[in-house]
Each structure stands twice: as C-alpha cells, then as structure tokens.
Amino acid sequence: MAGPVGTPVPKLVDVSRWLWIASACVGMLRFLEQLLDREMLVAEVRRQNPALGQDQIDANVNGGVLFGLLIAVALLVAYTRLANAMARGRNWARIVLTVLGGASVAFGLFRLLAWSSGVAASLGVEMRPVDLAVTAVTTVLDASAIVLMYRVSAHFRKRVAVDSAVRPS
C-alpha cells in the first residue's frame, strides 16, 4: 500500500498498522471465546432475571450472541480501516487510534494492577489466566503501535502537504 504522494509506507508505520490489526484480532478472538461459553451466558441471564422460562432465556442468549458477533465484526472492520487510513498518512486516523489505544492501554494497566495488587480479588472480581494474558498482549500491542506511529511523523506531514496542495484556497 502506498503512502502520501505515491511513496511507500515507512516500515515502522506498516508494523504499527499490523499491530493495530493484530490487537483487534486478539480481542475479537477472546470475545468470541466468551460468546461460545453458552453455559456461562445462560447462567448470567438466569441470574439477572430468574423469572424467565427456558425458552425466553435461550432467546435472550441467542440474541445476545448474534448482537455480540455483529459488534465484534464491526469493531474489527473499524480498526482495520483506521489502521489502513493511518498507514496512508491520514493524521486524523492516527489521532483516533491514539485515543482508542491510549484508553485500551490505560484500562489494561488498570486491570493488571488491580489483579497483581489483590484489589480485584477483594472486590470479588474473578480474572482468569486467559483474561490476564489477553489483557497483557493487547496492552503491549496497542502501546507498541502508538509508539511506532509517532516515530515517523514526517509520513503524516507529507500527507497534510498533499491534502492542502490539492484543496483550492
């Protein structure tokens, strides 16, 4: 994929793009794994509304799984499009990814600190090893992607120069 003015995408920006996509894929796979745990979903619906019959519980779980799949696919597509726009030198995409990634890194660090300090356990929040592993992996991927995006700021300045040269004054 070419960057601004037909120049190739700098290696660090390309790596950043793939880190964003990898992070989104890891998150989506974890989310899908949770959606496939039907027993947990049924138990949660039953806990939230014990008056429901089994048919209603099944309908709620099926609807929730379908909605979850749609959201997961939409997020993966959104991250992929943002990462590709960023690789093409679009500064607005870099800013959006920075905000999303910064929130993800902050949340990931918060989860890891809450687990390591014992705060999560004292509040009754269960964190399974796979949850912690996914949190650690996506936190590292997002932080790395952010750093790499800003290592090649000239790539984004070229795009701004091209955009302002094309627009009439």
Protein Blocks (a to p, Z undefined) as FASTA:
>chain_A
ZZeehiacdfklmmmmmmmmmmmmmmmmmmmmmmmmmmlmmmmmmmmmmmbcfklmmmmm
mmmmmmmmmmmmmmmmmmmmmmmmmmnopaklmmmmmmmmmmmmmmmmmmmmmmmnommm
mnopacdfklmmmmmmmmmmmmmmmmmmmmmmmlmmmmmmmmmmmpcZZ
